[in-house]
Amino acid sequence: MKKKVKSAIYLKDVQLFLDECIRTHEPVTLLALTQDGKRNLYEGWLVVSAHWRAGTHDLRNPKNGEIRKVRDVLMFNINGHPIYL
């Protein structure tokens, strides 16, 4: 049986989706690169703020309250959907 490939999402649409998640408190699963090239998986994290001018979103871990700032251009997968520029 073939695995169904999820369709890719444009970065601008991902930014709008993350902004909506701020309002609805919906958790997201996000795969992003760090500045040194390592992959980070944020599974079930909440989006707490967005900075359009800086091009970043702040994510909070609901288990321990840790907050991470993620650059939008370094995100490459959200909820199983690839992201393209």
The first five atom37 places (N, CA, C, CB, O) and aatype in JSON, in Angstrom:
{
  "aatype": [12, 11, 11, 11, 19, 11, 15, 0, 9, 18, 10, 11, 3, 19, 5, 10, 13, 10, 3, 6, 4, 9, 1, 16, 8, 6, 14, 19, 16, 10, 10, 0, 10, 16, 5, 3, 7, 11, 1, 2, 10, 18, 6, 7, 17, 10, 19, 19, 15, 0, 8, 17, 1, 0, 7, 16, 8, 3, 10, 1, 2, 14, 11, 2, 7, 6, 9, 1, 11, 19, 1, 3, 19, 10, 12, 13, 2, 9, 2, 7, 8, 14, 9, 18, 10],
  "atom_mask": [
    [1, 1, 1, 1, 1],
    [1, 1, 1, 1, 1],
    [1, 1, 1, 1, 1],
    [1, 1, 1, 1, 1],
    [1, 1, 1, 1, 1],
    [1, 1, 1, 1, 1],
    [1, 1, 1, 1, 1],
    [1, 1, 1, 1, 1],
    [1, 1, 1, 1, 1],
    [1, 1, 1, 1, 1],
    [1, 1, 1, 1, 1],
    [1, 1, 1, 1, 1],
    [1, 1, 1, 1, 1],
    [1, 1, 1, 1, 1],
    [1, 1, 1, 1, 1],
    [1, 1, 1, 1, 1],
    [1, 1, 1, 1, 1],
    [1, 1, 1, 1, 1],
    [1, 1, 1, 1, 1],
    [1, 1, 1, 1, 1],
    [1, 1, 1, 1, 1],
    [1, 1, 1, 1, 1],
    [1, 1, 1, 1, 1],
    [1, 1, 1, 1, 1],
    [1, 1, 1, 1, 1],
    [1, 1, 1, 1, 1],
    [1, 1, 1, 1, 1],
    [1, 1, 1, 1, 1],
    [1, 1, 1, 1, 1],
    [1, 1, 1, 1, 1],
    [1, 1, 1, 1, 1],
    [1, 1, 1, 1, 1],
    [1, 1, 1, 1, 1],
    [1, 1, 1, 1, 1],
    [1, 1, 1, 1, 1],
    [1, 1, 1, 1, 1],
    [1, 1, 1, 0, 1],
    [1, 1, 1, 1, 1],
    [1, 1, 1, 1, 1],
    [1, 1, 1, 1, 1],
    [1, 1, 1, 1, 1],
    [1, 1, 1, 1, 1],
    [1, 1, 1, 1, 1],
    [1, 1, 1, 0, 1],
    [1, 1, 1, 1, 1],
    [1, 1, 1, 1, 1],
    [1, 1, 1, 1, 1],
    [1, 1, 1, 1, 1],
    [1, 1, 1, 1, 1],
    [1, 1, 1, 1, 1],
    [1, 1, 1, 1, 1],
    [1, 1, 1, 1, 1],
    [1, 1, 1, 1, 1],
    [1, 1, 1, 1, 1],
    [1, 1, 1, 0, 1],
    [1, 1, 1, 1, 1],
    [1, 1, 1, 1, 1],
    [1, 1, 1, 1, 1],
    [1, 1, 1, 1, 1],
    [1, 1, 1, 1, 1],
    [1, 1, 1, 1, 1],
    [1, 1, 1, 1, 1],
    [1, 1, 1, 1, 1],
    [1, 1, 1, 1, 1],
    [1, 1, 1, 0, 1],
    [1, 1, 1, 1, 1],
    [1, 1, 1, 1, 1],
    [1, 1, 1, 1, 1],
    [1, 1, 1, 1, 1],
    [1, 1, 1, 1, 1],
    [1, 1, 1, 1, 1],
    [1, 1, 1, 1, 1],
    [1, 1, 1, 1, 1],
    [1, 1, 1, 1, 1],
    [1, 1, 1, 1, 1],
    [1, 1, 1, 1, 1],
    [1, 1, 1, 1, 1],
    [1, 1, 1, 1, 1],
    [1, 1, 1, 1, 1],
    [1, 1, 1, 0, 1],
    [1, 1, 1, 1, 1],
    [1, 1, 1, 1, 1],
    [1, 1, 1, 1, 1],
    [1, 1, 1, 1, 1],
    [1, 1, 1, 1, 1]
  ],
  "atom_positions": [
    [[0.84, -1.18, 0.0], [0.0, 0.0, 0.0], [0.89, 1.24, 0.0], [-0.96, 0.0, 1.22], [1.83, 1.34, 0.79]],
    [[0.59, 2.18, -0.88], [1.37, 3.41, -0.99], [1.03, 4.37, 0.13], [1.14, 4.07, -2.34], [-0.12, 4.5, 0.54]],
    [[2.08, 5.05, 0.61], [1.88, 6.09, 1.61], [1.46, 7.37, 0.9], [3.18, 6.32, 2.46], [2.11, 7.78, -0.06]],
    [[0.4, 7.99, 1.36], [-0.09, 9.22, 0.73], [0.81, 10.39, 1.13], [-1.56, 9.49, 1.14], [1.07, 10.62, 2.31]],
    [[1.28, 11.11, 0.13], [2.13, 12.27, 0.36], [1.24, 13.49, 0.54], [3.13, 12.47, -0.82], [0.37, 13.78, -0.28]],
    [[1.47, 14.22, 1.64], [0.69, 15.43, 1.88], [1.2, 16.55, 0.99], [0.76, 15.84, 3.37], [2.39, 16.62, 0.68]],
    [[0.3, 17.41, 0.57], [0.66, 18.5, -0.34], [1.48, 19.57, 0.38], [-0.6, 19.12, -0.96], [1.32, 19.79, 1.58]],
    [[2.35, 20.23, -0.39], [3.21, 21.27, 0.14], [2.41, 22.55, 0.36], [4.39, 21.54, -0.8], [1.42, 22.81, -0.31]],
    [[2.87, 23.36, 1.32], [2.2, 24.61, 1.68], [3.19, 25.75, 1.51], [1.66, 24.56, 3.15], [4.36, 25.63, 1.88]],
    [[2.73, 26.85, 0.95], [3.54, 28.05, 0.76], [3.83, 28.69, 2.12], [2.84, 29.06, -0.18], [2.98, 28.68, 3.0]],
    [[5.02, 29.25, 2.29], [5.46, 29.83, 3.56], [4.5, 30.89, 4.08], [6.84, 30.42, 3.41], [4.22, 30.93, 5.27]],
    [[4.0, 31.75, 3.21], [3.06, 32.8, 3.64], [1.79, 32.2, 4.25], [2.7, 33.71, 2.44], [1.26, 32.73, 5.23]],
    [[1.3, 31.1, 3.66], [0.12, 30.42, 4.21], [0.43, 29.78, 5.56], [-0.39, 29.35, 3.23], [-0.42, 29.74, 6.44]],
    [[1.65, 29.29, 5.72], [2.07, 28.72, 7.01], [2.1, 29.82, 8.07], [3.46, 28.04, 6.89], [1.66, 29.61, 9.2]],
    [[2.61, 30.99, 7.71], [2.64, 32.11, 8.66], [1.23, 32.5, 9.1], [3.36, 33.31, 8.04], [1.0, 32.75, 10.28]],
    [[0.31, 32.55, 8.15], [-1.08, 32.87, 8.49], [-1.7, 31.79, 9.37], [-1.92, 33.04, 7.22], [-2.44, 32.1, 10.3]],
    [[-1.38, 30.51, 9.08], [-1.88, 29.41, 9.91], [-1.33, 29.5, 11.33], [-1.5, 28.06, 9.29], [-2.07, 29.3, 12.29]],
    [[-0.04, 29.82, 11.46], [0.55, 29.95, 12.8], [-0.07, 31.12, 13.56], [2.06, 30.13, 12.7], [-0.26, 31.04, 14.78]],
    [[-0.37, 32.2, 12.87], [-1.06, 33.32, 13.52], [-2.44, 32.92, 14.0], [-1.17, 34.51, 12.55], [-2.88, 33.37, 15.06]],
    [[-3.13, 32.09, 13.24], [-4.44, 31.59, 13.67], [-4.29, 30.66, 14.89], [-5.15, 30.84, 12.5], [-5.14, 30.65, 15.77]],
    [[-3.21, 29.9, 14.93], [-2.96, 29.01, 16.07], [-2.7, 29.8, 17.35], [-1.77, 28.1, 15.78], [-2.96, 29.31, 18.45]],
    [[-2.18, 31.03, 17.22], [-2.0, 31.88, 18.4], [-3.36, 32.17, 19.02], [-1.27, 33.22, 18.03], [-3.53, 32.1, 20.24]],
    [[-4.33, 32.49, 18.18], [-5.67, 32.85, 18.67], [-6.44, 31.64, 19.2], [-6.47, 33.51, 17.56], [-7.18, 31.75, 20.18]],
    [[-6.28, 30.48, 18.56], [-7.07, 29.29, 18.93], [-6.37, 28.39, 19.92], [-7.41, 28.5, 17.69], [-6.98, 27.44, 20.43]],
    [[-5.09, 28.65, 20.22], [-4.28, 27.82, 21.14], [-4.2, 26.38, 20.66], [-4.87, 27.87, 22.56], [-4.2, 25.45, 21.46]],
    [[-4.12, 26.2, 19.34], [-4.01, 24.87, 18.75], [-2.54, 24.46, 18.7], [-4.63, 24.84, 17.33], [-1.71, 25.22, 18.21]],
    [[-2.2, 23.26, 19.21], [-0.81, 22.82, 19.15], [-0.41, 22.45, 17.72], [-0.59, 21.62, 20.09], [-1.25, 22.02, 16.92]],
    [[0.87, 22.61, 17.4], [1.38, 22.28, 16.07], [2.58, 21.35, 16.2], [1.77, 23.57, 15.29], [3.24, 21.29, 17.24]],
    [[2.85, 20.63, 15.13], [4.06, 19.83, 15.02], [4.88, 20.47, 13.92], [3.75, 18.3, 14.72], [4.45, 20.53, 12.76]],
    [[6.06, 20.94, 14.27], [6.87, 21.74, 13.37], [8.27, 21.16, 13.32], [6.9, 23.22, 13.81], [8.86, 20.82, 14.35]],
    [[8.82, 21.05, 12.11], [10.19, 20.61, 11.9], [10.95, 21.78, 11.31], [10.26, 19.35, 10.97], [10.59, 22.3, 10.26]],
    [[12.02, 22.2, 12.0], [12.77, 23.38, 11.58], [14.26, 23.15, 11.79], [12.32, 24.63, 12.36], [14.68, 22.33, 12.6]],
    [[15.03, 23.89, 11.04], [16.49, 23.86, 11.19], [16.92, 24.91, 12.19], [17.19, 24.08, 9.83], [16.29, 25.95, 12.34]],
    [[18.01, 24.62, 12.88], [18.63, 25.64, 13.72], [19.62, 26.41, 12.86], [19.35, 25.0, 14.97], [19.83, 26.04, 11.7]],
    [[20.21, 27.45, 13.38], [21.15, 28.25, 12.6], [22.42, 27.48, 12.27], [21.51, 29.51, 13.35], [23.12, 27.82, 11.31]],
    [[22.72, 26.44, 13.05], [23.92, 25.64, 12.75], [23.58, 24.38, 11.94], [24.62, 25.24, 14.06], [24.45, 23.53, 11.74]],
    [[22.34, 24.26, 11.46], [21.97, 23.19, 10.53], [21.38, 21.94, 11.15], [0.0, 0.0, 0.0], [21.12, 20.98, 10.43]],
    [[21.15, 21.91, 12.44], [20.54, 20.74, 13.09], [19.02, 20.82, 12.96], [20.95, 20.66, 14.59], [18.45, 21.9, 12.88]],
    [[18.39, 19.66, 12.93], [16.92, 19.61, 12.86], [16.32, 19.59, 14.26], [16.45, 18.36, 12.07], [16.8, 18.88, 15.15]],
    [[15.27, 20.37, 14.45], [14.52, 20.37, 15.7], [13.08, 20.0, 15.41], [14.6, 21.75, 16.41], [12.47, 20.54, 14.48]],
    [[12.53, 19.08, 16.18], [11.14, 18.69, 16.07], [10.39, 19.27, 17.26], [10.98, 17.14, 15.99], [10.68, 18.95, 18.41]],
    [[9.42, 20.11, 16.97], [8.57, 20.71, 18.01], [7.21, 20.03, 17.89], [8.45, 22.29, 17.85], [6.36, 20.49, 17.13]],
    [[7.0, 18.96, 18.63], [5.77, 18.18, 18.52], [4.8, 18.56, 19.62], [6.09, 16.67, 18.58], [5.08, 18.39, 20.81]],
    [[3.64, 19.09, 19.21], [2.61, 19.49, 20.15], [2.89, 20.81, 20.86], [0.0, 0.0, 0.0], [2.34, 21.05, 21.93]],
    [[3.72, 21.65, 20.29], [4.05, 22.94, 20.89], [2.99, 23.97, 20.53], [5.45, 23.42, 20.44], [2.32, 23.84, 19.5]],
    [[2.85, 24.98, 21.37], [1.88, 26.05, 21.16], [2.58, 27.29, 20.6], [1.14, 26.4, 22.47], [3.69, 27.61, 21.02]],
    [[1.94, 27.96, 19.68], [2.48, 29.2, 19.13], [2.01, 30.34, 20.04], [2.03, 29.43, 17.63], [0.81, 30.51, 20.25]],
    [[2.97, 31.11, 20.57], [2.59, 32.15, 21.52], [2.7, 33.56, 20.95], [3.44, 32.05, 22.75], [2.0, 34.46, 21.42]],
    [[3.57, 33.78, 19.96], [3.66, 35.11, 19.37], [4.33, 35.04, 18.0], [4.44, 36.06, 20.3], [4.99, 34.06, 17.66]],
    [[4.12, 36.12, 17.23], [4.71, 36.23, 15.9], [5.35, 37.6, 15.75], [3.63, 35.99, 14.8], [4.85, 38.59, 16.29]],
    [[6.44, 37.64, 15.03], [7.14, 38.89, 14.76], [7.36, 38.96, 13.26], [8.51, 38.97, 15.54], [8.33, 38.41, 12.73]],
    [[6.44, 39.64, 12.56], [6.48, 39.69, 11.1], [7.73, 40.37, 10.59], [5.26, 40.4, 10.56], [8.33, 39.9, 9.63]],
    [[8.14, 41.45, 11.21], [9.3, 42.18, 10.72], [10.58, 41.35, 10.89], [9.44, 43.52, 11.47], [11.45, 41.36, 10.02]],
    [[10.69, 40.65, 12.01], [11.87, 39.82, 12.26], [11.75, 38.46, 11.55], [12.05, 39.61, 13.77], [12.76, 37.78, 11.36]],
    [[10.54, 38.07, 11.16], [10.35, 36.79, 10.49], [10.5, 35.61, 11.42], [0.0, 0.0, 0.0], [11.1, 34.6, 11.06]],
    [[9.94, 35.72, 12.64], [10.05, 34.65, 13.63], [8.71, 34.36, 14.29], [11.1, 35.01, 14.7], [7.8, 35.19, 14.26]],
    [[8.6, 33.18, 14.87], [7.47, 32.8, 15.71], [8.04, 32.21, 17.01], [6.53, 31.77, 14.98], [9.06, 31.53, 16.99]],
    [[7.38, 32.48, 18.11], [7.77, 31.92, 19.4], [6.87, 30.74, 19.71], [7.7, 32.99, 20.53], [5.64, 30.85, 19.63]],
    [[7.48, 29.61, 20.08], [6.75, 28.39, 20.41], [6.98, 28.06, 21.88], [7.2, 27.21, 19.51], [8.07, 28.26, 22.41]],
    [[5.94, 27.55, 22.54], [6.04, 27.17, 23.95], [5.73, 25.7, 24.11], [5.09, 28.01, 24.82], [4.74, 25.2, 23.59]],
    [[6.59, 25.01, 24.84], [6.38, 23.61, 25.15], [5.33, 23.54, 26.27], [7.72, 22.9, 25.58], [5.56, 24.09, 27.35]],
    [[4.18, 22.86, 26.03], [3.14, 22.84, 27.06], [3.52, 22.0, 28.28], [1.86, 22.3, 26.47], [2.89, 22.14, 29.33]],
    [[4.54, 21.16, 28.16], [4.92, 20.29, 29.29], [5.77, 21.0, 30.33], [5.66, 19.09, 28.78], [5.58, 20.81, 31.53]],
    [[6.72, 21.84, 29.86], [7.61, 22.48, 30.82], [7.68, 24.0, 30.7], [8.98, 21.91, 30.67], [8.39, 24.65, 31.47]],
    [[6.95, 24.57, 29.74], [6.91, 26.02, 29.6], [8.08, 26.63, 28.86], [0.0, 0.0, 0.0], [8.17, 27.86, 28.75]],
    [[8.99, 25.81, 28.34], [10.14, 26.32, 27.6], [9.68, 27.05, 26.34], [11.1, 25.17, 27.23], [8.78, 26.58, 25.65]],
    [[10.3, 28.19, 26.04], [9.94, 28.99, 24.86], [11.12, 29.0, 23.91], [9.52, 30.44, 25.26], [12.26, 29.22, 24.31]],
    [[10.83, 28.77, 22.62], [11.86, 28.8, 21.58], [11.43, 29.75, 20.47], [12.11, 27.38, 21.01], [10.25, 29.79, 20.11]],
    [[12.37, 30.49, 19.94], [12.12, 31.38, 18.8], [12.58, 30.66, 17.55], [12.87, 32.76, 18.97], [13.72, 30.21, 17.47]],
    [[11.68, 30.55, 16.55], [11.97, 29.84, 15.31], [11.86, 30.82, 14.15], [11.0, 28.63, 15.1], [10.85, 31.5, 14.0]],
    [[12.91, 30.9, 13.33], [12.88, 31.74, 12.13], [11.99, 31.08, 11.09], [14.32, 31.98, 11.55], [12.09, 29.87, 10.86]],
    [[11.12, 31.86, 10.47], [10.15, 31.33, 9.51], [10.82, 30.66, 8.31], [9.24, 32.43, 9.03], [10.35, 29.63, 7.84]],
    [[11.9, 31.23, 7.82], [12.54, 30.67, 6.62], [13.27, 29.36, 6.91], [13.52, 31.68, 6.05], [13.66, 28.66, 5.98]],
    [[13.46, 29.01, 8.18], [14.12, 27.75, 8.53], [13.13, 26.62, 8.8], [14.98, 27.95, 9.74], [13.54, 25.5, 9.08]],
    [[11.82, 26.89, 8.72], [10.81, 25.85, 8.88], [10.67, 25.1, 7.56], [9.44, 26.45, 9.33], [10.62, 25.72, 6.5]],
    [[10.61, 23.76, 7.62], [10.43, 23.03, 6.38], [9.36, 21.95, 6.44], [11.71, 22.42, 5.99], [9.16, 21.25, 5.46]],
    [[8.65, 21.8, 7.57], [7.55, 20.86, 7.65], [6.64, 21.27, 8.8], [8.07, 19.4, 7.85], [7.11, 21.57, 9.9]],
    [[5.33, 21.3, 8.54], [4.35, 21.62, 9.58], [3.2, 20.65, 9.49], [3.85, 23.08, 9.44], [2.57, 20.49, 8.44]],
    [[2.91, 19.99, 10.61], [1.83, 19.0, 10.69], [1.89, 17.99, 9.54], [0.48, 19.69, 10.68], [0.85, 17.57, 9.03]],
    [[3.1, 17.59, 9.14], [3.27, 16.59, 8.11], [3.28, 17.12, 6.68], [0.0, 0.0, 0.0], [3.47, 16.36, 5.74]],
    [[3.09, 18.42, 6.51], [3.09, 19.05, 5.19], [4.43, 19.74, 4.95], [1.92, 20.08, 5.05], [4.89, 20.5, 5.8]],
    [[5.09, 19.48, 3.8], [6.3, 20.22, 3.48], [6.0, 21.69, 3.22], [7.0, 19.61, 2.27], [4.91, 22.03, 2.78]],
    [[6.96, 22.55, 3.5], [6.81, 24.0, 3.31], [7.76, 24.42, 2.2], [7.11, 24.79, 4.64], [8.92, 24.0, 2.17]],
    [[7.26, 25.25, 1.28], [8.13, 25.79, 0.24], [8.09, 27.3, 0.25], [7.72, 25.25, -1.15], [7.12, 27.91, 0.71]],
    [[9.17, 27.91, -0.26], [9.31, 29.37, -0.27], [8.68, 29.97, -1.48], [10.76, 29.77, -0.21], [8.71, 31.19, -1.64]]
  ]
}
